Amino acid sequence: MTRQRKLLWIAAAAVVVTVAVLIMTRPVRLDVDVATVDYDTLRVTIEEEGRTRARDRYTIAAPVTGRLARITLEEGDTVSADATVARLFPVPEDPRAIAATRARIAAAEARHSEAAARVEQLAAQHEQVVREAERRKRVFETGGLTRELVEQAALAAATAGRSLEGARASLRAADAEVDAARALLLGATGEATSRVDVRAPVAGRVLRVHEESERVVPAGTPLVELADVGGLEIVVDVLSEDAVRVAPGDPVLITGWGGDDPLEAVVRLVEPAAFTKVSALGVEEQRVNIVGDLLHAPPALGSGYRVTAAIVTWQADRVLVVPTSALFRRGQAWQAFVVEDGRARLRDVELGPRGRDAAEVRAGLGEGDAVILFPSAALADGVRVRSTAGSGGV
């Protein structure tokens, strides 16, 4: 090998080593996702699962004890106001009870006949005594009788009148006794003439039929549960520390109900009493029910359906926002990394209200700043970074 060729090989090897050293010692660039700080509408929400509920519910119960006929209504049926939802018949008696009742009726009718005869007798006696008193009065006026005899006749007429009134009262009591005895026999053989129709108090939809089969039910037994078709409401239980930020009138966005578009609701009531609930992790939590009125509920949505509710506790338009995925805490301060001239720069950030995906920026960041999303532990102030494809705004 000639000296010239040897020098060429040495020069080539030096170039290769130099390039390798430069590659190995050059600064590493981290691939990062970025988003742009910009003005946008910001909502602060509390998201929890909830359920729909009929706004006005009615439990229709049996007004009397009786034999319930089979209810033909089914869940989901619509009924009009005053429509018959159930029928009750008197409970049939056994043959011995029926025979005893018929005997009581016969005895009551016999006493009624006796009282009626007594009234007729006393009525005739009263008429006779009254006529006698009138005759004595006329004779007294002509001087043919003493005053004492006239007064005795008047007393006898008054006494007969009171006896007649007493007999008539006994007749009325006998009438009532006959009616009471006959009432015991009403429906004893299951006759349909003494049925009781149970009617719907309002127009609505049947939510539940408590008693479908025919059987004897006592008074007060729930038969049908009815919901007014006027509307639905939602019930969402939230943590008590979140409930203090909710007020009547706050808007609610309903998703996860099965449709493509979110539904709207308005908070009507924040229940004043909390309750204890064990979470899926076994932790006891104090929860509060938030009740809202659902606006323009679709016909397919019924009572008891599961939904996802986002209660809007704060909202503002044209707010400088940053994605929450770009924020992290160090001590008591919020911080974020901003891309400047290909390097990551650490910024202290002062925040306002924070939503699920974005937070208001009050200081530390400006419009158009590119913040790094999901900063890793390898990221530090001054590290070279490179934005990857798919980075975008808030």
C-alpha positions in Angstrom: 0.0 0.0 0.0 1.4 3.4 -0.9 1.8 6.2 1.5 -0.8 8.3 -0.2 -3.5 5.6 0.1 -2.6 5.0 3.7 -3.2 8.7 4.4 -6.6 8.5 2.7 -7.7 5.6 4.9 -6.6 7.5 8.0 -8.5 10.6 7.0 -11.6 8.6 6.2 -11.4 6.9 9.6 -11.1 10.2 11.4 -14.1 11.6 9.6 -16.2 8.6 10.6 -15.1 8.8 14.3 -15.8 12.6 14.3 -19.3 12.0 12.9 -20.0 9.3 15.4 -18.9 11.5 18.3 -21.1 14.3 17.0 -24.1 12.0 16.8 -23.5 10.6 20.3 -22.9 13.9 21.9 -25.6 16.0 20.2 -28.5 17.1 22.5 -31.5 14.7 22.6 -34.9 16.1 21.5 -38.0 14.8 23.3 -41.1 14.2 21.3 -44.0 16.0 22.9 -47.7 16.8 22.3 -48.6 20.5 22.5 -51.7 22.6 22.6 -52.3 26.3 22.2 -53.6 28.5 24.9 -56.5 30.4 23.5 -59.8 32.1 24.4 -62.8 29.8 24.6 -66.0 29.1 26.6 -65.3 27.4 29.9 -67.8 25.3 31.9 -67.1 24.0 35.4 -69.2 20.9 35.9 -69.8 18.2 38.5 -70.3 14.9 36.6 -72.1 11.9 38.2 -74.3 9.1 37.2 -78.0 9.6 37.9 -81.5 8.2 37.1 -84.7 9.6 35.7 -87.8 9.7 37.8 -91.4 10.6 37.2 -92.1 14.0 38.5 -95.5 13.2 40.0 -96.1 9.6 41.1 -99.4 8.1 42.4 -99.8 4.8 44.2 -103.4 3.7 43.8 -104.5 1.5 46.7 -107.5 -0.6 47.5 -110.1 1.6 49.2 -111.9 -1.4 50.9 -111.2 -5.0 51.7 -112.4 -7.2 48.9 -111.8 -9.7 46.1 -109.6 -8.1 43.5 -110.4 -9.0 39.9 -107.4 -9.6 37.6 -105.8 -6.3 36.5 -105.4 -6.2 32.7 -103.1 -3.1 32.6 -99.4 -3.6 31.9 -96.4 -1.5 32.6 -96.1 1.3 30.1 -99.8 1.5 29.3 -101.3 5.0 29.2 -104.6 5.7 31.1 -106.9 8.7 31.1 -108.1 10.5 34.2 -111.0 8.8 36.0 -110.4 5.5 34.0 -111.0 2.3 35.9 -107.7 0.6 36.7 -109.0 -2.2 39.1 -112.3 -3.7 40.3 -113.1 -5.0 43.8 -115.9 -7.3 44.8 -117.1 -8.1 48.3 -115.4 -11.2 49.8 -117.7 -14.2 49.5 -118.9 -15.8 52.7 -119.0 -19.5 53.6 -122.5 -21.1 53.6 -122.8 -21.1 57.4 -122.1 -17.4 57.5 -124.6 -16.8 54.7 -127.3 -18.8 56.6 -126.7 -16.9 59.8 -126.9 -13.6 57.9 -130.2 -14.6 56.3 -131.5 -15.5 59.8 -130.5 -12.1 61.1 -132.3 -10.5 58.2 -135.5 -12.5 59.0 -135.3 -11.4 62.7 -134.8 -7.8 61.7 -137.8 -7.9 59.3 -140.0 -9.5 62.0 -139.1 -6.7 64.5 -139.8 -4.2 61.7 -143.3 -5.7 61.2 -143.9 -5.6 64.9 -142.9 -1.9 65.1 -145.1 -1.1 62.1 -148.1 -2.7 63.8 -147.4 -0.8 67.0 -147.3 2.4 65.1 -150.7 1.7 63.4 -152.2 0.8 66.8 -150.9 4.0 68.5 -151.9 6.1 65.6 -155.5 4.9 65.9 -155.5 5.5 69.6 -154.1 9.0 69.2 -156.8 9.9 66.7 -159.5 8.7 69.1 -158.1 10.6 72.1 -157.7 13.8 70.1 -161.4 13.6 69.0 -162.4 13.1 72.6 -160.5 16.1 73.7 -162.1 18.2 71.0 -165.6 17.1 72.1 -165.0 17.9 75.7 -163.6 21.3 74.8 -166.8 22.2 72.9 -169.0 20.9 75.8 -167.0 22.9 78.3 -167.6 26.1 76.2 -171.4 25.6 76.7 -170.9 25.0 80.4 -171.7 21.3 80.4 -168.3 20.1 81.8 -165.8 21.2 84.3 -162.4 22.5 83.3 -160.7 19.6 85.1 -162.3 17.0 82.7 -161.2 19.1 79.7 -157.6 19.3 81.0 -157.5 15.5 81.5 -158.6 14.9 77.9 -155.9 17.3 76.6 -153.3 15.5 78.7 -154.4 12.1 77.4 -154.1 13.4 73.8 -150.6 14.8 74.4 -149.5 11.5 76.0 -150.9 9.5 73.1 -149.0 11.7 70.6 -145.7 11.2 72.4 -146.3 7.4 72.5 -146.9 7.6 68.7 -143.7 9.4 68.1 -141.8 6.9 70.1 -143.3 4.1 68.1 -142.4 5.8 64.9 -138.8 6.2 66.1 -138.7 2.4 66.9 -140.0 1.8 63.3 -137.2 3.8 61.9 -134.7 1.9 64.0 -136.1 -1.3 62.7 -135.8 -0.1 59.1 -132.1 0.7 59.7 -131.6 -2.7 61.4 -133.1 -4.4 58.3 -130.8 -2.4 56.0 -127.8 -3.3 58.1 -128.6 -7.0 58.1 -129.2 -7.0 54.3 -125.9 -5.1 53.8 -124.1 -8.1 55.4 -125.5 -10.2 52.6 -124.3 -7.9 49.8 -121.7 -9.7 47.7 -121.7 -12.7 50.0 -122.3 -14.9 46.9 -119.9 -12.9 44.7 -122.6 -11.0 42.9 -121.3 -8.2 40.5 -123.8 -5.6 41.5 -121.9 -4.6 44.6 -118.4 -4.1 43.0 -116.2 -1.1 43.7 -114.4 0.5 40.7 -110.9 1.9 41.5 -110.2 4.9 39.2 -107.1 6.8 38.1 -106.8 10.2 39.8 -104.9 11.7 36.8 -104.0 10.8 33.2 -100.6 9.1 33.2 -98.5 6.1 32.4 -98.5 2.8 34.3 -95.1 2.4 36.0 -95.9 -0.8 38.0 -98.7 -3.2 38.6 -98.4 -4.4 42.2 -101.2 -7.0 42.1 -101.8 -8.7 38.8 -103.6 -11.9 39.9 -107.1 -12.2 41.4 -107.1 -12.5 45.1 -108.6 -11.1 48.3 -106.8 -7.9 49.4 -107.2 -5.8 52.6 -107.9 -2.1 52.4 -104.8 0.0 51.7 -103.1 -2.6 49.5 -101.1 -0.9 46.7 -102.5 -2.0 43.3 -101.1 0.2 40.6 -98.3 2.8 40.5 -99.1 5.7 38.1 -96.9 8.5 36.8 -98.2 11.8 35.5 -97.3 12.3 31.9 -96.4 15.9 32.5 -92.7 15.3 32.7 -89.6 13.6 34.1 -87.0 14.7 36.6 -83.5 13.5 37.3 -81.9 12.5 40.6 -78.2 12.7 40.9 -76.3 12.0 44.2 -73.0 14.0 44.5 -70.5 14.3 47.3 -71.5 16.7 50.0 -68.5 19.0 49.3 -69.6 19.3 45.7 -73.3 19.8 46.6 -72.5 23.1 48.4 -71.5 24.5 45.0 -74.8 23.6 43.4 -77.8 26.0 43.5 -81.3 25.8 42.1 -81.4 27.1 38.6 -78.0 25.7 37.5 -78.1 24.1 34.1 -77.5 20.3 33.7 -76.4 18.5 30.6 -77.6 14.9 30.2 -75.6 12.4 28.3 -75.3 8.6 28.3 -79.1 8.2 28.0 -79.0 6.3 24.7 -79.4 9.2 22.3 -76.9 11.0 20.2 -77.6 14.6 21.4 -77.4 15.7 25.0 -80.5 16.7 26.9 -81.0 19.7 29.0 -82.3 20.0 32.6 -82.4 22.6 35.4 -81.6 22.0 39.0 -84.8 22.4 41.1 -83.8 21.2 44.5 -80.7 20.5 46.5 -81.9 18.2 49.3 -80.9 19.6 52.7 -80.1 16.2 54.3 -77.1 14.1 53.2 -76.9 10.3 53.5 -74.1 7.8 53.8 -73.1 5.7 50.8 -70.3 3.1 50.4 -68.3 3.6 47.2 -67.1 0.9 44.9 -63.8 1.0 46.8 -65.5 0.4 50.1 -65.1 4.0 51.4 -68.0 5.7 53.2 -69.1 8.9 51.6 -71.6 11.6 52.4 -73.8 12.1 49.4 -76.6 14.6 48.6 -79.4 14.2 46.1 -79.7 16.9 43.4 -83.1 16.9 41.8 -83.5 18.6 38.4 -86.4 19.1 35.9 -85.7 17.5 32.5 -86.7 19.8 29.6 -88.1 18.3 26.5 -87.7 14.6 27.4 -87.9 12.3 24.4 -90.8 9.8 24.4 -88.4 6.8 24.5 -87.0 7.9 27.9 -88.9 6.5 30.8 -88.7 6.5 34.6 -85.8 4.8 36.3 -83.4 5.1 33.3 -79.7 5.6 34.0 -78.1 8.8 32.7 -74.8 10.8 33.1 -75.4 14.3 34.4 -73.0 17.2 34.2 -74.1 20.0 36.6 -72.8 23.3 35.4 -71.7 25.3 38.5 -69.8 28.0 36.6 -69.7 29.2 33.0 -68.2 32.1 31.1 -67.6 33.1 27.5 -64.2 34.2 26.0 -62.0 33.0 28.8 -58.2 32.3 28.4 -58.0 28.6 28.9 -55.3 26.0 29.1 -55.9 22.2 29.0 -55.8 20.6 32.4 -53.6 17.8 30.9 -50.8 20.4 30.6 -50.9 21.4 34.3 -49.2 19.8 37.3 -48.5 20.9 40.9 -45.3 21.4 42.7 -45.9 22.2 46.3 -48.8 24.7 46.3 -48.1 26.1 42.9 -49.5 25.1 39.5 -46.9 24.9 36.7 -46.8 24.1 33.0 -44.1 23.7 30.3 -44.2 26.0 27.3 -42.3 25.3 24.0 -40.0 28.3 23.2 -37.4 28.0 20.4 -37.5 24.3 20.4 -36.9 24.0 24.2 -39.3 23.4 27.1 -39.6 26.3 29.5 -41.1 26.0 32.9 -43.8 28.5 33.9 -45.7 29.2 37.1 -49.4 29.5 36.4 -52.1 31.2 38.3 -55.5 29.6 37.7 -59.1 30.5 38.0 -62.0 28.1 37.9 -61.1 24.6 36.7 -63.3 22.4 34.6 -62.8 18.7 33.6 -60.8 19.4 30.4 -59.7 23.1 30.8 -58.9 25.7 33.3 -59.0 29.5 33.3 -55.5 31.2 33.1 -55.2 34.4 35.2 -51.4 34.8 35.0 -48.3 32.9 33.7 -49.5 32.1 30.2 -50.6 34.1 27.3 -52.7 33.7 24.2 -50.9 31.6 21.6 -48.5 29.9 24.0 -47.8 26.2 23.1 -48.1 24.2 26.2 -46.9 20.6 26.5 -49.6 18.0 27.2 -49.0 15.2 29.7 -45.5 16.2 30.7 -43.3 13.2 31.6 -40.6 12.9 34.4 -37.9 13.2 31.7 -39.0 16.8 30.9 -37.1 19.6 32.5 -36.6 23.3 32.0 -34.4 23.9 28.9 -34.7 20.4 27.4 -34.9 20.3 23.6 -38.3 19.2 22.5 -40.0 18.4 19.2 -43.8 18.6 18.6 -45.2 15.4 17.2 -48.0 15.0 14.7 -51.5 15.4 16.1 -50.8 18.3 18.4 -53.5 20.9 18.4 -55.4 23.5 20.4 -57.4 23.3 23.5 
